[in-house]
């Protein structure tokens, strides 16, 4: 990639990096290690963003940050940063990868159908 600074990809933790098992942590999702490794090789900055670190849980925020850090290290999953956003601002990124996302493509009525069928 030919750019001055790395482009950021924001990736959800539960259900995207690992199987959803909150408050526990499930096994890694299939091919996540290979994908994150390739994204790093392509020059992307990988940021993990999880509601685990949100203040509104009322729990031990620092504990959840340590859980994510430990998991990423033990499973040899490359990343650059765990985003901890006290202001709840949306992080700037070229892409967001999340198991609960719905892609908007001028399709609001389709989105209503998808959510109405949950």
C-alpha positions as a Markdown table, in Angstrom:
| # | Residue | x | y | z |
|---|---|---|---|---|
| 1 | Unk | 0.0 | 0.0 | 0.0 |
| 2 | Unk | 1.3 | 3.4 | -1.0 |
| 3 | Unk | 0.3 | 5.9 | 1.7 |
| 4 | Unk | 1.7 | 8.2 | 4.3 |
| 5 | Unk | 0.0 | 6.5 | 7.3 |
| 6 | Unk | -1.7 | 3.2 | 7.8 |
| 7 | Unk | -5.4 | 3.0 | 7.1 |
| 8 | Unk | -7.4 | 1.8 | 10.1 |
| 9 | Unk | -9.8 | -1.2 | 10.3 |
| 10 | Unk | -12.0 | -1.3 | 13.4 |
| 11 | Unk | -13.0 | -4.9 | 14.3 |
| 12 | Unk | -15.5 | -6.1 | 16.9 |
| 13 | Unk | -14.3 | -8.7 | 19.4 |
| 14 | Unk | -17.2 | -10.9 | 20.5 |
| 15 | Unk | -18.8 | -12.8 | 17.6 |
| 16 | Unk | -16.2 | -11.5 | 15.1 |
| 17 | Unk | -12.7 | -12.3 | 16.4 |
| 18 | Unk | -14.0 | -15.0 | 18.8 |
| 19 | Unk | -17.2 | -17.0 | 19.0 |
| 20 | Unk | -19.8 | -15.1 | 21.2 |
| 21 | Unk | -19.7 | -16.4 | 24.8 |
| 22 | Unk | -20.0 | -13.2 | 26.8 |
| 23 | Unk | -19.0 | -12.7 | 29.6 |
| 24 | Unk | -16.7 | -15.6 | 28.8 |
| 25 | Unk | -14.7 | -15.8 | 25.6 |
| 26 | Unk | -15.3 | -18.4 | 22.9 |
| 27 | Unk | -12.8 | -20.0 | 20.5 |
| 28 | Unk | -11.4 | -18.0 | 17.6 |
| 29 | Unk | -13.6 | -17.6 | 14.6 |
| 30 | Unk | -12.5 | -19.6 | 11.6 |
| 31 | Unk | -9.7 | -18.1 | 9.6 |
| 32 | Unk | -9.4 | -15.0 | 11.8 |
| 33 | Unk | -5.7 | -15.5 | 12.4 |
| 34 | Unk | -4.9 | -15.8 | 8.7 |
| 35 | Unk | -7.1 | -12.8 | 7.9 |
| 36 | Unk | -5.7 | -10.5 | 10.5 |
| 37 | Unk | -2.1 | -11.5 | 9.6 |
| 38 | Unk | -2.9 | -10.7 | 5.9 |
| 39 | Unk | -4.4 | -7.4 | 6.8 |
| 40 | Unk | -1.3 | -6.5 | 8.8 |
| 41 | Unk | 0.9 | -7.5 | 5.8 |
| 42 | Unk | -1.2 | -5.2 | 3.6 |
| 43 | Unk | -0.3 | -2.4 | 5.9 |
| 44 | Unk | -3.6 | -1.8 | 7.8 |
| 45 | Unk | -3.7 | -0.7 | 11.4 |
| 46 | Unk | -6.0 | -3.2 | 13.2 |
| 47 | Unk | -8.0 | -1.8 | 16.1 |
| 48 | Unk | -10.2 | -4.0 | 18.3 |
| 49 | Unk | -13.4 | -2.2 | 19.5 |
| 50 | Unk | -15.7 | -4.0 | 22.0 |
| 51 | Unk | -18.6 | -3.1 | 24.1 |
| 52 | Unk | -16.8 | -5.1 | 26.8 |
| 53 | Unk | -14.8 | -1.9 | 27.5 |
| 54 | Unk | -17.8 | 0.4 | 27.7 |
| 55 | Unk | -18.4 | 2.2 | 31.0 |
| 56 | Unk | -22.2 | 1.5 | 31.0 |
| 57 | Unk | -21.6 | -2.2 | 31.9 |
| 58 | Unk | -20.7 | -1.0 | 35.4 |
| 59 | Unk | -18.2 | -3.8 | 35.7 |
| 60 | Unk | -14.4 | -3.8 | 35.8 |
| 61 | Unk | -13.5 | -2.2 | 32.6 |
| 62 | Unk | -9.8 | -2.8 | 33.1 |
| 63 | Unk | -10.6 | -6.6 | 33.5 |
| 64 | Unk | -12.3 | -6.7 | 30.1 |
| 65 | Unk | -9.4 | -4.9 | 28.4 |
| 66 | Unk | -7.0 | -7.4 | 29.9 |
| 67 | Unk | -9.2 | -10.3 | 28.8 |
| 68 | Unk | -9.0 | -9.0 | 25.2 |
| 69 | Unk | -5.3 | -8.4 | 25.3 |
| 70 | Unk | -4.6 | -11.9 | 26.8 |
| 71 | Unk | -6.8 | -13.6 | 24.2 |
| 72 | Unk | -5.2 | -11.8 | 21.3 |
| 73 | Unk | -1.7 | -12.7 | 22.6 |
| 74 | Unk | -2.5 | -16.3 | 23.5 |
| 75 | Unk | -4.1 | -16.9 | 20.1 |
| 76 | Unk | -1.3 | -15.0 | 18.3 |
| 77 | Unk | -3.8 | -12.7 | 16.7 |
| 78 | Unk | -2.1 | -9.5 | 15.3 |
| 79 | Unk | -3.6 | -6.1 | 16.3 |
| 80 | Unk | -2.4 | -2.6 | 17.0 |
| 81 | Unk | -4.7 | -1.2 | 19.5 |
| 82 | Unk | -7.7 | -1.9 | 21.7 |
| 83 | Unk | -9.9 | 1.1 | 21.4 |
| 84 | Unk | -11.2 | 2.5 | 24.6 |
| 85 | Unk | -13.6 | 5.4 | 23.9 |
| 86 | Unk | -15.0 | 7.2 | 26.8 |
| 87 | Unk | -16.8 | 9.7 | 24.7 |
| 88 | Unk | -18.6 | 7.1 | 22.5 |
| 89 | Unk | -17.4 | 8.8 | 19.4 |
| 90 | Unk | -17.3 | 6.6 | 16.3 |
| 91 | Unk | -13.7 | 5.7 | 15.5 |
| 92 | Unk | -12.3 | 6.9 | 12.2 |
| 93 | Unk | -11.7 | 3.9 | 9.9 |
| 94 | Unk | -11.8 | 2.7 | 6.3 |
| 95 | Unk | -13.8 | -0.3 | 7.3 |
| 96 | Unk | -15.7 | -1.7 | 10.3 |
| 97 | Unk | -16.0 | -5.4 | 10.7 |
| 98 | Unk | -18.8 | -6.6 | 13.1 |
| 99 | Unk | -21.0 | -9.6 | 13.4 |
| 100 | Unk | -24.0 | -7.4 | 14.0 |
| 101 | Unk | -23.6 | -5.0 | 11.2 |
| 102 | Unk | -26.0 | -4.3 | 8.3 |
| 103 | Unk | -24.4 | -2.7 | 5.3 |
| 104 | Unk | -26.2 | 0.3 | 4.0 |
| 105 | Unk | -26.3 | 0.5 | 0.2 |
| 106 | Unk | -29.3 | 2.9 | -0.4 |
| 107 | Unk | -31.5 | 0.1 | 0.9 |
| 108 | Unk | -33.4 | 1.5 | 3.9 |
| 109 | Unk | -36.6 | -0.5 | 3.2 |
| 110 | Unk | -34.6 | -3.7 | 2.9 |
| 111 | Unk | -32.9 | -2.9 | 6.2 |
| 112 | Unk | -36.4 | -2.5 | 7.8 |
| 113 | Unk | -37.4 | -5.9 | 6.4 |
| 114 | Unk | -34.2 | -7.5 | 7.8 |
| 115 | Unk | -34.7 | -6.0 | 11.3 |
| 116 | Unk | -38.5 | -6.7 | 11.2 |
| 117 | Unk | -37.8 | -10.4 | 10.7 |
| 118 | Unk | -35.5 | -10.8 | 13.7 |
